[in-house]
Amino acid sequence: MKKILVAAVALFMLASFSTAQAGDVNVRVGGTAMFDPTTYGGSAAVDFALGADKPYGLGVGVDFYKKSGVTSVLVPVVAMYKTAAGEKADVYFGAGSGIYRKSNGGSSTKAMATAVGGLNFKAAEKMGIFVEAKFYRPFVSGATNDIAVGAGISFKLGE
């Protein structure tokens, strides 16, 4: 568990330092719920454009869920695409891979496929409110698809 959190912090720091040159950096923090079984948790993500005024970029995140002694930590890395949905909102979606760690006495760490899609409403010039849906699928025989929804606040850093 400690290694996963250290890796997540390292990814966030790498993303933050890398984006100082790129320009557009978005940070999302919020609550989330995974279905089947319903489990509540939190998430944080950093998305950065791969160039000034580019609609595509890279997203790095961490999601944490805990219920009945089972702790799940997911660290997705996704290729992102973001476009305007009018003057006051942006639509974003992405797909990629990451690490899925589940522990309940013992622990299991697996690679996973992941996807995200959401809508970010601009509340101010550099702040917004987002809603999103997420998909996770561990790369292991017999694994099930995990679907989650979340909402929270977003901050735009940089220009």
MARVEXNU-284363 format. One record per residue: residue in one letter; x, y, z of N, C-alpha, C, O in turn. Coordinates in steps of 0.1 Angstrom, whole numbers. Example, Ala and Ser with C-alpha at 12.3 -4.5 7.8 and 13.67 -1.06 7.14 Angstrom:
<pts>
PT; code; neast; nnorth; nup; caeast; canorth; caup; ceast; cnorth; cup; oeast; onorth; oup
PT; a; 132; -57; 78; 123; -45; 78; 132; -33; 78; 142; -33; 85 .
PT; s; 128; -22; 71; 137; -11; 71; 129; 0; 79; 134; 11; 80 .
</pts>
This chain:
<pts>
PT; code; neast; nnorth; nup; caeast; canorth; caup; ceast; cnorth; cup; oeast; onorth; oup
PT; m; 8; -12; 0; 0; 0; 0; 9; 12; 0; 6; 22; -7 .
PT; k; 19; 12; 8; 28; 24; 9; 35; 26; -5; 36; 38; -9 .
PT; k; 39; 15; -11; 45; 17; -24; 36; 23; -35; 40; 31; -43 .
PT; i; 23; 19; -34; 13; 25; -44; 12; 40; -41; 12; 48; -51 .
PT; l; 11; 44; -29; 9; 58; -25; 21; 66; -29; 20; 77; -34 .
PT; v; 33; 61; -27; 46; 67; -31; 46; 69; -46; 50; 79; -51 .
PT; a; 42; 58; -53; 42; 59; -68; 32; 69; -73; 35; 77; -82 .
PT; a; 20; 70; -66; 10; 80; -70; 16; 94; -68; 14; 103; -77 .
PT; v; 22; 97; -57; 27; 110; -54; 38; 113; -64; 39; 125; -69 .
PT; a; 47; 104; -67; 58; 106; -77; 52; 109; -90; 57; 118; -97 .
PT; l; 41; 102; -95; 35; 105; -107; 29; 119; -107; 30; 127; -117 .
PT; f; 22; 123; -96; 17; 137; -96; 28; 147; -96; 26; 158; -103 .
PT; m; 39; 145; -89; 50; 155; -90; 56; 156; -104; 59; 166; -109 .
PT; l; 58; 144; -110; 63; 144; -124; 54; 151; -133; 58; 159; -141 .
PT; a; 41; 149; -132; 31; 156; -140; 31; 171; -138; 31; 179; -147 .
PT; s; 32; 175; -125; 33; 189; -122; 45; 196; -127; 44; 207; -133 .
PT; f; 57; 190; -126; 69; 196; -131; 69; 196; -146; 74; 206; -152 .
PT; s; 65; 186; -152; 65; 185; -167; 56; 196; -173; 58; 201; -184 .
PT; t; 45; 199; -166; 35; 208; -172; 39; 223; -171; 33; 231; -177 .
PT; a; 49; 226; -163; 54; 239; -162; 58; 245; -176; 56; 257; -178 .
PT; q; 62; 236; -184; 66; 240; -198; 54; 239; -207; 54; 247; -217 .
PT; a; 45; 231; -205; 34; 228; -214; 23; 239; -214; 17; 241; -224 .
PT; g; 20; 245; -202; 10; 255; -202; -2; 251; -194; -3; 254; -182 .
PT; d; -12; 244; -200; -25; 241; -195; -24; 228; -185; -22; 217; -190 .
PT; v; -27; 231; -173; -27; 220; -163; -40; 220; -155; -44; 231; -150 .
PT; n; -47; 209; -154; -60; 209; -147; -58; 198; -136; -53; 187; -138 .
PT; v; -63; 202; -124; -63; 193; -112; -78; 191; -108; -85; 201; -107 .
PT; r; -82; 178; -107; -95; 175; -103; -95; 167; -90; -87; 158; -88 .
PT; v; -103; 171; -80; -104; 164; -67; -118; 163; -63; -126; 172; -64 .
PT; g; -122; 150; -59; -136; 149; -56; -139; 135; -50; -131; 127; -47 .
PT; g; -152; 133; -48; -157; 120; -43; -161; 111; -55; -165; 116; -66 .
PT; t; -162; 98; -52; -165; 89; -63; -172; 77; -57; -170; 74; -45 .
PT; a; -180; 70; -65; -187; 58; -61; -185; 47; -71; -188; 50; -83 .
PT; m; -180; 35; -67; -179; 24; -76; -191; 15; -74; -195; 13; -63 .
PT; f; -196; 9; -85; -208; 1; -84; -204; -14; -84; -194; -18; -88 .
PT; d; -213; -22; -78; -213; -36; -78; -201; -42; -72; -192; -47; -79 .
PT; p; -199; -42; -59; -208; -36; -49; -205; -21; -48; -194; -17; -50 .
PT; t; -216; -14; -43; -214; 0; -41; -204; 3; -31; -205; -1; -19 .
PT; t; -193; 11; -35; -182; 14; -26; -179; 29; -28; -178; 33; -40 .
PT; y; -178; 37; -17; -175; 51; -19; -160; 54; -16; -154; 46; -9 .
PT; g; -155; 65; -22; -142; 68; -20; -139; 82; -26; -148; 90; -27 .
PT; g; -126; 85; -28; -122; 98; -33; -112; 96; -45; -107; 85; -47 .
PT; s; -110; 107; -52; -101; 106; -63; -94; 120; -65; -100; 130; -61 .
PT; a; -83; 119; -72; -76; 131; -75; -69; 128; -89; -64; 117; -91 .
PT; a; -68; 138; -97; -62; 137; -110; -55; 149; -115; -60; 160; -111 .
PT; v; -44; 148; -122; -38; 159; -128; -37; 156; -143; -32; 146; -148 .
PT; d; -43; 166; -151; -43; 165; -166; -34; 176; -171; -36; 187; -167 .
PT; f; -26; 173; -181; -18; 184; -187; -18; 182; -202; -16; 171; -207 .
PT; a; -19; 194; -209; -18; 194; -224; -4; 191; -228; 6; 195; -221 .
PT; l; -2; 185; -239; 11; 182; -245; 16; 193; -254; 25; 191; -262 .
PT; g; 11; 205; -252; 15; 216; -260; 5; 228; -257; -6; 225; -254 .
PT; a; 10; 240; -260; 1; 251; -258; -11; 250; -267; -10; 248; -279 .
PT; d; -23; 252; -262; -35; 253; -269; -38; 240; -277; -45; 240; -287 .
PT; k; -33; 228; -272; -36; 215; -278; -48; 209; -270; -49; 210; -258 .
PT; p; -57; 202; -278; -68; 195; -271; -65; 182; -265; -73; 176; -258 .
PT; y; -53; 177; -268; -49; 164; -262; -38; 165; -252; -30; 175; -252 .
PT; g; -37; 155; -243; -28; 155; -233; -27; 142; -225; -31; 132; -231 .
PT; l; -22; 143; -213; -19; 131; -205; -26; 133; -191; -24; 144; -186 .
PT; g; -32; 123; -186; -38; 124; -173; -33; 113; -164; -31; 102; -168 .
PT; v; -30; 117; -151; -25; 108; -141; -34; 110; -129; -37; 121; -125 .
PT; g; -38; 99; -123; -47; 100; -112; -45; 89; -101; -37; 80; -103 .
PT; v; -53; 91; -90; -53; 81; -80; -68; 81; -74; -73; 91; -71 .
PT; d; -73; 69; -73; -87; 67; -67; -85; 57; -56; -77; 48; -56 .
PT; f; -93; 60; -45; -92; 52; -33; -106; 49; -28; -114; 57; -27 .
PT; y; -108; 36; -26; -121; 30; -21; -119; 21; -9; -109; 14; -9 .
PT; k; -128; 22; 0; -127; 12; 12; -141; 9; 17; -149; 17; 19 .
PT; k; -143; -5; 18; -156; -9; 23; -154; -23; 30; -148; -32; 23 .
PT; s; -159; -25; 42; -159; -38; 48; -145; -45; 48; -144; -57; 46 .
PT; g; -135; -37; 52; -121; -43; 52; -114; -44; 39; -103; -49; 39 .
PT; v; -121; -41; 28; -114; -42; 15; -110; -28; 10; -119; -19; 9 .
PT; t; -98; -26; 7; -93; -14; 3; -88; -15; -12; -81; -24; -15 .
PT; s; -93; -6; -20; -89; -6; -34; -82; 7; -37; -87; 18; -34 .
PT; v; -70; 7; -44; -63; 19; -48; -60; 17; -63; -54; 7; -67 .
PT; l; -65; 26; -71; -63; 26; -85; -54; 38; -90; -57; 49; -86 .
PT; v; -45; 35; -98; -36; 46; -103; -36; 45; -118; -28; 38; -125 .
PT; p; -46; 53; -125; -47; 53; -139; -38; 63; -146; -35; 74; -140 .
PT; v; -33; 60; -158; -26; 69; -166; -33; 69; -180; -33; 58; -186 .
PT; v; -38; 80; -184; -46; 80; -197; -42; 91; -206; -38; 102; -203 .
PT; a; -44; 88; -219; -43; 98; -230; -56; 105; -230; -67; 99; -230 .
PT; m; -56; 118; -229; -68; 126; -228; -71; 135; -240; -62; 139; -247 .
PT; y; -84; 137; -243; -88; 147; -253; -99; 156; -246; -108; 151; -240 .
PT; k; -97; 169; -248; -106; 179; -242; -111; 189; -252; -103; 193; -260 .
PT; t; -124; 192; -252; -129; 201; -262; -140; 210; -255; -146; 205; -245 .
PT; a; -143; 221; -260; -153; 230; -254; -167; 225; -257; -169; 220; -268 .
PT; a; -175; 226; -248; -190; 223; -249; -198; 235; -246; -206; 236; -237 .
PT; g; -195; 246; -254; -201; 259; -252; -191; 267; -244; -180; 264; -243 .
PT; e; -196; 279; -240; -187; 289; -233; -184; 285; -219; -173; 289; -214 .
PT; k; -193; 278; -212; -191; 275; -198; -188; 261; -194; -189; 257; -183 .
PT; a; -184; 252; -204; -182; 238; -201; -172; 232; -211; -170; 237; -222 .
PT; d; -165; 222; -206; -156; 214; -214; -160; 199; -213; -164; 195; -202 .
PT; v; -158; 192; -223; -160; 177; -223; -147; 171; -224; -138; 176; -232 .
PT; y; -144; 161; -217; -131; 154; -218; -133; 139; -217; -143; 134; -211 .
PT; f; -124; 132; -224; -124; 117; -223; -111; 112; -226; -102; 119; -232 .
PT; g; -108; 100; -221; -95; 94; -223; -95; 79; -220; -105; 74; -215 .
PT; a; -84; 73; -224; -83; 58; -222; -68; 55; -220; -59; 63; -225 .
PT; g; -65; 45; -212; -51; 41; -210; -50; 29; -201; -58; 20; -202 .
PT; s; -40; 29; -193; -37; 17; -184; -33; 22; -170; -34; 34; -168 .
PT; g; -30; 13; -162; -26; 17; -148; -24; 5; -139; -23; -6; -144 .
PT; i; -25; 8; -126; -23; -2; -116; -36; -3; -107; -41; 7; -103 .
PT; y; -40; -15; -104; -52; -18; -96; -47; -26; -84; -43; -38; -86 .
PT; r; -48; -21; -72; -44; -28; -60; -56; -30; -51; -62; -20; -47 .
PT; k; -58; -42; -47; -69; -45; -38; -64; -53; -26; -56; -63; -28 .
PT; s; -67; -49; -14; -62; -56; -2; -74; -59; 7; -82; -50; 10 .
PT; n; -74; -71; 13; -83; -75; 23; -77; -86; 32; -82; -97; 32 .
PT; g; -67; -82; 39; -59; -91; 46; -46; -94; 38; -35; -91; 42 .
PT; g; -48; -101; 27; -37; -102; 17; -38; -91; 7; -47; -82; 8 .
PT; s; -30; -90; -3; -31; -80; -13; -28; -85; -27; -21; -95; -28 .
PT; s; -33; -78; -36; -32; -82; -50; -30; -69; -59; -38; -60; -58 .
PT; t; -20; -69; -67; -17; -57; -75; -17; -62; -90; -10; -71; -93 .
PT; k; -25; -56; -98; -27; -60; -112; -26; -48; -121; -29; -37; -117 .
PT; a; -22; -50; -133; -23; -40; -144; -37; -39; -148; -45; -49; -146 .
PT; m; -42; -27; -153; -56; -26; -157; -57; -17; -169; -48; -9; -172 .
PT; a; -68; -19; -176; -72; -10; -186; -82; 0; -180; -89; -3; -171 .
PT; t; -82; 13; -184; -91; 23; -178; -95; 33; -189; -89; 35; -199 .
PT; a; -107; 39; -186; -112; 49; -194; -120; 59; -186; -125; 56; -175 .
PT; v; -120; 72; -190; -127; 82; -183; -134; 91; -192; -129; 93; -203 .
PT; g; -145; 97; -188; -152; 107; -196; -160; 116; -187; -165; 111; -177 .
PT; g; -160; 129; -190; -167; 138; -181; -170; 151; -186; -166; 154; -198 .
PT; l; -176; 160; -178; -180; 173; -182; -175; 182; -171; -178; 180; -159 .
PT; n; -168; 193; -174; -163; 202; -164; -170; 216; -167; -168; 222; -177 .
PT; f; -178; 220; -157; -185; 233; -158; -176; 244; -152; -172; 243; -141 .
PT; k; -174; 255; -159; -166; 266; -155; -173; 274; -145; -183; 281; -149 .
PT; a; -169; 274; -132; -176; 283; -122; -169; 296; -121; -175; 306; -118 .
PT; a; -156; 297; -125; -148; 309; -125; -137; 307; -135; -136; 297; -142 .
PT; e; -129; 317; -137; -118; 316; -148; -109; 304; -146; -106; 297; -156 .
PT; k; -105; 301; -133; -96; 290; -131; -102; 279; -122; -94; 271; -116 .
PT; m; -115; 279; -120; -121; 269; -111; -134; 264; -118; -141; 271; -125 .
PT; g; -137; 251; -115; -149; 245; -121; -154; 234; -112; -149; 230; -102 .
PT; i; -165; 228; -117; -172; 217; -110; -173; 206; -121; -178; 209; -132 .
PT; f; -169; 194; -118; -169; 183; -128; -178; 172; -123; -180; 169; -111 .
PT; v; -183; 164; -133; -189; 151; -131; -182; 142; -142; -179; 146; -153 .
PT; e; -180; 130; -138; -174; 120; -147; -178; 106; -144; -183; 103; -133 .
PT; a; -175; 98; -154; -177; 83; -153; -164; 77; -156; -156; 81; -164 .
PT; k; -161; 65; -149; -148; 58; -151; -151; 44; -153; -161; 38; -148 .
PT; f; -142; 37; -160; -142; 23; -163; -129; 17; -160; -118; 23; -164 .
PT; y; -129; 6; -153; -116; -1; -149; -118; -16; -153; -129; -22; -150 .
PT; r; -107; -22; -158; -108; -37; -160; -94; -42; -158; -85; -40; -166 .
PT; p; -92; -49; -147; -79; -56; -144; -75; -66; -155; -84; -73; -160 .
PT; f; -62; -67; -158; -57; -77; -168; -55; -90; -161; -44; -94; -158 .
PT; v; -66; -97; -158; -65; -110; -151; -77; -118; -155; -88; -113; -157 .
PT; s; -75; -131; -157; -86; -140; -161; -97; -140; -151; -95; -141; -139 .
PT; g; -110; -138; -155; -121; -138; -146; -124; -125; -140; -134; -124; -132 .
PT; a; -117; -114; -143; -119; -101; -137; -132; -96; -142; -137; -99; -153 .
PT; t; -138; -87; -134; -150; -80; -138; -148; -66; -141; -137; -60; -137 .
PT; n; -156; -60; -149; -155; -46; -152; -160; -38; -140; -170; -41; -133 .
PT; d; -153; -27; -136; -157; -18; -125; -161; -5; -131; -153; 1; -139 .
PT; i; -172; 0; -128; -177; 13; -133; -179; 22; -121; -184; 18; -110 .
PT; a; -175; 34; -122; -176; 44; -111; -180; 57; -117; -178; 61; -128 .
PT; v; -187; 65; -108; -191; 79; -112; -185; 88; -101; -184; 84; -89 .
PT; g; -182; 100; -104; -177; 110; -94; -180; 124; -98; -185; 127; -109 .
PT; a; -178; 133; -88; -180; 147; -90; -171; 154; -80; -167; 148; -70 .
PT; g; -168; 166; -83; -159; 174; -74; -156; 188; -80; -163; 193; -88 .
PT; i; -144; 193; -76; -140; 206; -80; -127; 205; -89; -119; 195; -87 .
PT; s; -125; 214; -98; -114; 214; -106; -107; 227; -106; -113; 238; -104 .
PT; f; -94; 227; -108; -86; 239; -108; -77; 240; -120; -71; 229; -123 .
PT; k; -76; 251; -126; -67; 252; -138; -55; 260; -133; -56; 271; -127 .
PT; l; -43; 254; -135; -31; 260; -132; -24; 264; -145; -27; 259; -156 .
PT; g; -15; 273; -144; -8; 278; -156; -15; 289; -162; -22; 297; -155 .
PT; e; -14; 290; -175; -19; 302; -183; -34; 302; -183; -40; 311; -189 .
</pts>
